[in-house]
Amino acid sequence: MTDLLDGQDHHECATCGHEFAKSHGTVDAERVVLDANGNELVTGDTVTLIKDLKITGKSGKLKAGSKIKNIRIVDGDHEIDGKVDGRSMLVRAMFVKKAN
């Protein structure tokens, strides 16, 4: 991913500054991830951003209403891995809603 900063034993999200262990990976089927409206999200879903998100360390922001198709649910604080406007990003589930 282009927005991750590498530390010795951790990654840092360039979007929000959250740090997480390098050992994070795909989540097992037991974890339940909920969107901003309380709907369960699973790998392969399409979601929509519900608010503008500033990209730290880069100019610009992700606009509310942008769709993220074919998401992957991953371990860590940023539960959603997908492409937003052509960029690979990790996004927190509280900033998205499941698309119909």
Buried (B, 14 or more C-beta within 10 A) or exposed (E): EEBBEEEEEEBBBBBBEBEBEEEBEEBEEEEEBEBBEEBEBEBEBBBBBBEEBEBEEEEEEBEEEBBBEEBBBBBBEBBBBBBBEEBEBBBBBEBBBBEE
